[in-house]
Amino acid sequence: MTATAQRRRAGEALFDEEGATRLARLCHRMAERFARDGRLVAVGLTPQARSDVRHIAVEFVHPVIVGKRALPAIGLAGESAPLLGELDLLAEPEDIVVAFGEPGDALLGDALALARARGCLTIAFSALGAEWELEPPSDDAFVRQEVVETAYHVLWELVHVFFEHRGLLEGRTEQRVHDVGASSFLYPFLGEREHDLDAVLTDVAASAMAKGEEASALREQTLADGADTLRAAAADLRAAFDAGRRLIALGNGGSATDAMDVVADFAQAPAAKGWPARRALDLTADTAILTAIANDIGTEAIFARQVIAYGRPGDVLLALSTSGNSLSVLDALAEARRRELTTVALVGYDGGRVAAEELADHVVITRSQHIPRIQEAQATAYHVLRELVESGP
């Protein structure tokens, strides 16, 4: 089965009519928790799971959809204390605890049991003992993670629908209010009319199915249009690794968590892949360096200064940007070229300045203006890039 066919099959299984209906009902349950001042608490332990923990948290706290409210979210990855200790200190009864990890992970299972005992709503993307389990039907770790990313993006996008129908939220006394605002193009079924819960759930489920299909189609476009570019980038990466050089990855916001995931996949690939560890560095990882540069020089320099510090001729810089126009990304690519690094860029929209000005040696464009879908397709692109590094000549 081809890479795109595997992903489409897994996506269709999770976003079929039954799955989409479950997602819609879960969005409603989550909205009720948020309306009662609950928070989303994401937990995970592996390097790849930590990237999803950070990704879901940043999406809820810093919504990219104009007019959408910031919702409280916290990511716990056992960094400041053992995970169970972190969760025990922070979890409150109205919270929503979301677990990222493989089936049967005993520690995550214990974390979810703790959360359920405290009264939290629990969600997991594998069999871990959560109330709501949304498990992609695939044995491939990369495919699973990509479909999971679409799932939590859809939860984040559609939970907001119920705030536009506040009378449908348990524990709220306001009348139904329809403030669709600047994001109305995403939810064409919303308007100035009353809805009962079943009608809204039906519309939300239909929207979830449409988003699942959009994600599959965009993955296919990205891989089809970028096939030659990804093969050429993989060859350059393989040569760099063979010469003792390394991969350096960067991005902002959700793309920062994707850079984190890229580095995890190269430095510590899923065990089932059987691949060697590859030298890789995440320029988004050190908050002291990032905040020092942003405070003293400016945010546009946060990556370029690190390229100066770490980049060596023959290294490969991988930049992720949904717009292709982020100044911090553009400056890093320019600095990398000055220092004779090979440059690879994964960008959305029409490629932005990165593509128009040919600022990277290899540019893969995901042709969409919808940021969550762009990020999902970019995850597929860098997963395929990782595979090509090991499968090529």
C-alpha positions as CSV (number, residue, x, y, z in Angstrom):
1,M,0.0,0.0,0.0
2,T,1.4,3.5,-0.9
3,A,2.1,6.1,1.7
4,T,-0.9,8.2,0.7
5,A,-3.2,5.2,0.6
6,Q,-2.2,4.1,4.1
7,R,-3.0,7.6,5.5
8,R,-6.3,7.9,3.6
9,R,-7.5,4.6,4.9
10,A,-6.6,5.4,8.5
11,G,-8.2,8.8,8.2
12,E,-11.4,7.6,6.7
13,A,-11.7,5.0,9.5
14,L,-11.4,7.7,12.2
15,F,-13.5,10.3,10.4
16,D,-16.3,8.1,9.1
17,E,-19.9,8.8,10.1
18,E,-19.7,7.0,13.4
19,G,-16.3,8.4,14.2
20,A,-17.3,12.0,13.3
21,T,-20.4,11.7,15.5
22,R,-18.3,10.6,18.4
23,L,-15.9,13.6,17.8
24,A,-18.9,16.0,17.7
25,R,-20.2,14.6,21.0
26,L,-16.8,14.9,22.5
27,C,-16.5,18.5,21.4
28,H,-19.7,19.2,23.2
29,R,-18.5,17.5,26.4
30,M,-15.2,19.5,26.2
31,A,-17.0,22.8,25.7
32,E,-19.1,22.1,28.8
33,R,-15.9,21.6,30.8
34,F,-14.3,24.8,29.4
35,A,-17.6,26.7,30.2
36,R,-17.2,25.6,33.8
37,D,-13.6,26.9,33.9
38,G,-12.0,23.6,33.2
39,R,-8.6,23.3,31.5
40,L,-7.1,21.0,29.0
41,V,-4.2,19.1,30.5
42,A,-2.2,17.1,27.9
43,V,0.2,14.3,29.1
44,G,2.8,12.2,27.3
45,L,6.3,10.8,27.9
46,T,8.1,9.7,24.7
47,P,9.9,12.3,22.5
48,Q,7.2,12.1,19.9
49,A,4.4,12.3,22.4
50,R,5.9,15.3,24.0
51,S,5.7,17.1,20.7
52,D,1.9,16.4,20.5
53,V,1.5,17.5,24.2
54,R,3.1,20.9,23.3
55,H,1.2,21.1,20.0
56,I,-2.3,20.6,21.4
57,A,-1.6,23.0,24.2
58,V,-0.4,25.9,21.9
59,E,-3.4,25.4,19.6
60,F,-5.9,25.9,22.5
61,V,-4.1,28.7,24.2
62,H,-3.1,30.6,21.1
63,P,-5.9,30.1,18.5
64,V,-4.9,31.1,14.9
65,I,-8.6,31.5,13.9
66,V,-9.4,35.1,14.1
67,G,-12.1,35.8,16.7
68,K,-11.8,32.5,18.6
69,R,-11.2,32.6,22.3
70,A,-8.1,31.4,24.0
71,L,-8.8,28.3,26.0
72,P,-6.6,27.2,29.0
73,A,-4.3,24.3,28.2
74,I,-1.3,22.9,30.0
75,G,1.3,20.3,28.7
76,L,2.9,17.9,31.1
77,A,5.7,15.6,30.0
78,G,7.4,14.6,33.2
79,E,10.0,17.4,32.9
80,S,9.6,19.3,36.2
81,A,8.6,16.2,38.2
82,P,7.5,12.6,37.6
83,L,4.4,12.7,35.4
84,L,2.1,11.3,38.1
85,G,3.4,13.9,40.5
86,E,2.9,16.7,38.0
87,L,-0.7,15.6,37.3
88,D,-1.6,15.1,40.9
89,L,-0.5,18.6,41.8
90,L,-2.3,20.3,38.8
91,A,-5.4,18.3,37.8
92,E,-8.8,19.7,39.0
93,P,-12.2,18.0,38.7
94,E,-13.5,20.0,35.7
95,D,-10.3,19.5,33.7
96,I,-9.9,17.6,30.4
97,V,-6.9,15.2,30.5
98,V,-5.6,14.1,27.1
99,A,-3.0,11.3,26.9
100,F,-0.6,10.7,24.1
101,G,1.2,7.4,24.0
102,E,1.2,3.8,22.8
103,P,-1.4,1.2,24.0
104,G,-0.6,-0.4,27.3
105,D,1.7,2.3,28.6
106,A,1.3,1.6,32.4
107,L,2.4,5.1,33.5
108,L,-0.1,6.8,31.2
109,G,-2.8,4.4,32.3
110,D,-2.1,5.3,35.9
111,A,-2.2,9.0,35.0
112,L,-5.6,8.6,33.3
113,A,-6.9,6.5,36.3
114,L,-5.8,9.4,38.6
115,A,-7.6,11.9,36.4
116,R,-10.8,9.9,36.3
117,A,-10.8,9.4,40.0
118,R,-10.6,13.2,40.4
119,G,-13.5,13.8,38.1
120,C,-11.7,14.9,35.0
121,L,-12.9,14.1,31.5
122,T,-10.3,11.7,30.0
123,I,-9.3,11.3,26.3
124,A,-6.6,9.1,24.8
125,F,-5.6,8.2,21.2
126,S,-4.8,4.6,22.1
127,A,-6.1,1.9,24.5
128,L,-5.0,3.4,27.8
129,G,-8.2,3.4,29.9
130,A,-9.7,6.8,29.0
131,E,-13.4,7.5,28.8
132,W,-13.0,8.5,25.2
133,E,-10.5,6.6,23.1
134,L,-9.8,7.7,19.5
135,E,-7.4,5.2,18.2
136,P,-6.3,5.3,14.5
137,P,-6.5,1.9,12.8
138,S,-2.8,1.7,11.7
139,D,0.3,-0.2,13.0
140,D,2.6,2.5,11.5
141,A,3.7,5.0,14.2
142,F,4.0,7.8,11.7
143,V,0.6,7.3,10.2
144,R,-1.0,7.0,13.7
145,Q,0.6,10.3,14.8
146,E,-0.5,12.2,11.7
147,V,-4.1,11.1,12.0
148,V,-4.0,11.8,15.7
149,E,-2.9,15.4,14.9
150,T,-5.8,15.8,12.6
151,A,-8.1,14.5,15.4
152,Y,-7.0,17.0,18.0
153,H,-6.9,19.8,15.5
154,V,-10.6,19.0,14.7
155,L,-11.4,18.9,18.4
156,W,-9.8,22.3,18.9
157,E,-11.5,23.8,15.8
158,L,-15.0,22.5,16.5
159,V,-15.2,22.9,20.3
160,H,-15.6,26.6,19.6
161,V,-18.9,25.9,17.8
162,F,-20.6,25.2,21.1
163,F,-19.6,28.6,22.5
164,E,-21.6,30.1,19.6
165,H,-24.5,28.2,21.1
166,R,-24.0,28.9,24.7
167,G,-27.4,27.7,25.7
168,L,-26.4,24.2,24.8
169,L,-23.7,24.1,27.5
170,E,-24.6,22.5,30.8
171,G,-24.3,24.8,33.7
172,R,-24.6,28.0,31.7
173,T,-27.7,30.3,32.2
174,E,-27.3,32.6,29.2
175,Q,-29.7,32.4,26.3
176,R,-28.3,31.0,23.1
177,V,-26.1,33.5,21.4
178,H,-24.8,33.3,17.9
179,D,-21.6,35.3,17.6
180,V,-20.0,33.5,14.6
181,G,-17.7,36.4,13.9
182,A,-14.7,36.4,11.6
183,S,-14.5,32.6,11.5
184,S,-18.0,32.1,9.9
185,F,-16.5,30.8,6.7
186,L,-15.3,27.7,8.6
187,Y,-18.7,27.0,10.0
188,P,-21.3,27.8,7.2
189,F,-24.1,26.1,9.1
190,L,-24.0,28.7,11.9
191,G,-26.3,31.7,11.7
192,E,-28.8,33.8,13.5
193,R,-31.3,31.0,14.1
194,E,-31.9,28.7,17.0
195,H,-30.6,25.2,17.1
196,D,-31.3,22.2,19.3
197,L,-28.4,20.1,20.5
198,D,-29.0,17.2,18.0
199,A,-29.1,19.5,15.1
200,V,-25.8,21.2,16.1
201,L,-24.2,17.8,16.7
202,T,-25.2,16.6,13.3
203,D,-23.7,19.7,11.7
204,V,-20.5,19.4,13.7
205,A,-20.1,15.8,12.8
206,A,-20.5,16.7,9.1
207,S,-17.9,19.4,9.5
208,A,-15.5,16.8,11.1
209,M,-16.0,14.4,8.2
210,A,-15.2,17.3,5.8
211,K,-12.1,18.2,7.6
212,G,-10.9,14.6,7.6
213,E,-11.3,14.4,3.9
214,E,-9.6,17.8,3.4
215,A,-6.6,16.5,5.4
216,S,-6.3,13.4,3.3
217,A,-6.5,15.3,0.0
218,L,-3.9,17.8,1.2
219,R,-1.5,15.1,2.2
220,E,-1.9,13.6,-1.2
221,Q,-1.2,16.9,-2.9
222,T,1.8,17.6,-0.8
223,L,3.4,14.2,-1.5
224,A,2.5,14.2,-5.2
225,D,3.8,17.7,-5.9
226,G,6.8,17.3,-3.5
227,A,7.9,13.8,-4.4
228,D,11.1,14.7,-6.3
229,T,11.9,17.5,-3.9
230,L,11.6,15.1,-0.9
231,R,13.8,12.5,-2.6
232,A,16.5,15.1,-3.4
233,A,16.4,16.5,0.2
234,A,16.6,13.0,1.6
235,A,19.7,12.3,-0.6
236,D,21.4,15.5,0.7
237,L,20.4,14.6,4.3
238,R,21.8,11.1,3.9
239,A,25.1,12.4,2.5
240,A,25.3,14.9,5.4
241,F,24.8,12.2,8.0
242,D,27.4,9.9,6.3
243,A,29.9,12.8,6.5
244,G,29.3,13.3,10.2
245,R,27.1,16.4,9.9
246,R,23.7,16.9,11.4
247,L,20.1,18.1,10.9
248,I,18.9,21.4,12.5
249,A,15.2,22.0,12.7
250,L,13.1,25.1,13.5
251,G,9.7,26.6,13.4
252,N,7.3,28.9,15.3
253,G,4.2,28.0,17.3
254,G,2.7,24.7,16.1
255,S,5.6,24.5,13.7
256,A,7.9,24.6,16.6
257,T,6.3,21.4,17.9
258,D,6.7,19.9,14.5
259,A,10.4,20.8,14.6
260,M,10.5,19.0,18.0
261,D,8.9,16.0,16.4
262,V,11.3,16.0,13.4
263,V,14.3,15.9,15.7
264,A,12.7,13.2,17.8
265,D,12.1,11.1,14.7
266,F,15.7,11.4,13.6
267,A,17.4,11.1,17.0
268,Q,15.1,8.4,18.4
269,A,12.9,6.9,15.7
270,P,10.0,4.6,16.8
271,A,11.5,1.3,17.8
272,A,9.5,-0.7,15.2
273,K,11.2,1.2,12.4
274,G,14.6,-0.2,13.4
275,W,16.5,2.8,12.1
276,P,19.8,4.2,13.4
277,A,19.8,7.3,15.6
278,R,20.8,10.4,13.5
279,R,22.4,13.6,14.7
280,A,19.7,16.3,15.0
281,L,19.3,19.5,16.9
282,D,16.0,21.4,17.7
283,L,16.4,25.2,17.7
284,T,13.1,25.6,19.5
285,A,14.1,23.6,22.6
286,D,16.0,26.0,24.8
287,T,13.6,28.6,26.2
288,A,16.5,30.5,27.9
289,I,18.2,31.1,24.6
290,L,15.0,31.9,22.7
291,T,13.8,34.4,25.3
292,A,17.2,36.0,25.7
293,I,17.5,36.6,22.0
294,A,13.9,37.8,21.6
295,N,14.3,40.2,24.6
296,D,17.7,41.6,23.7
297,I,17.7,41.6,19.9
298,G,14.2,40.8,18.6
299,T,12.1,37.8,17.7
300,E,13.3,37.8,14.1
301,A,16.7,36.7,15.3
302,I,15.8,33.8,17.5
303,F,16.9,31.2,15.0
304,A,19.5,33.0,13.0
305,R,21.6,33.6,16.1
306,Q,21.5,29.9,16.9
307,V,22.5,29.0,13.3
308,I,25.5,31.2,13.8
309,A,26.3,29.4,17.0
310,Y,25.7,25.8,15.9
311,G,25.6,25.7,12.1
312,R,28.6,24.2,10.2
313,P,29.2,23.8,6.5
314,G,27.5,20.6,5.3
315,D,24.8,20.6,8.0
316,V,21.2,20.5,6.8
317,L,18.6,23.1,8.1
318,L,14.9,22.1,8.0
319,A,12.6,25.1,8.4
320,L,8.8,24.7,8.9
321,S,6.5,27.6,8.2
322,T,2.8,27.6,7.4
323,S,3.0,31.0,5.6
324,G,6.5,30.9,4.2
325,N,6.9,34.5,5.4
326,S,8.0,34.3,9.0
327,L,10.9,36.7,9.5
328,S,12.6,34.5,12.0
329,V,12.5,31.6,9.5
330,L,13.6,33.8,6.6
331,D,16.6,35.2,8.5
332,A,17.6,31.7,9.6
333,L,17.5,30.4,6.0
334,A,19.6,33.3,4.9
335,E,22.2,32.8,7.6
336,A,22.3,29.1,6.9
337,R,23.1,29.8,3.2
338,R,25.9,32.2,4.2
339,R,27.4,29.4,6.3
340,E,27.0,26.8,3.5
341,L,24.3,24.7,5.1
342,T,21.9,22.8,2.8
343,T,18.4,24.2,3.4
344,V,15.0,22.5,3.2
345,A,11.7,24.3,3.8
346,L,8.2,22.9,4.3
347,V,5.8,25.8,3.7
348,G,2.0,26.4,3.1
349,Y,-0.2,28.8,1.2
350,D,1.6,29.5,-2.1
351,G,5.0,29.1,-0.5
352,G,5.4,32.7,0.5
353,R,8.7,34.5,0.2
354,V,10.5,31.2,0.8
355,A,9.3,29.9,-2.5
356,A,9.0,33.1,-4.5
357,E,12.6,34.2,-3.6
358,E,14.1,30.7,-3.7
359,L,15.4,31.0,-0.2
360,A,15.8,27.3,0.3
361,D,17.5,24.6,-1.7
362,H,14.5,22.2,-1.4
363,V,11.0,23.6,-1.0
364,V,7.9,21.5,-0.4
365,I,4.6,23.5,-0.7
366,T,1.3,22.4,0.9
367,R,-1.2,24.4,-1.1
368,S,-3.8,25.5,1.5
369,Q,-4.6,28.5,3.6
370,H,-5.9,26.5,6.5
371,I,-3.1,26.3,9.1
372,P,-4.2,23.1,10.9
373,R,-4.4,21.2,7.6
374,I,-1.1,22.6,6.4
375,Q,0.6,21.3,9.6
376,E,-0.9,17.9,9.2
377,A,0.3,17.6,5.7
378,Q,3.7,18.8,6.7
379,A,3.9,16.1,9.3
380,T,3.4,13.6,6.5
381,A,6.1,15.2,4.4
382,Y,8.7,15.1,7.1
383,H,7.8,11.5,8.1
384,V,8.2,10.5,4.4
385,L,11.5,12.4,4.4
386,R,12.7,10.4,7.4
387,E,11.7,7.2,5.6
388,L,13.5,8.2,2.4
389,V,16.7,8.8,4.3
390,E,16.9,5.2,5.4
391,S,15.4,3.6,2.3
392,G,17.4,5.4,-0.4
393,P,20.7,4.1,-2.0
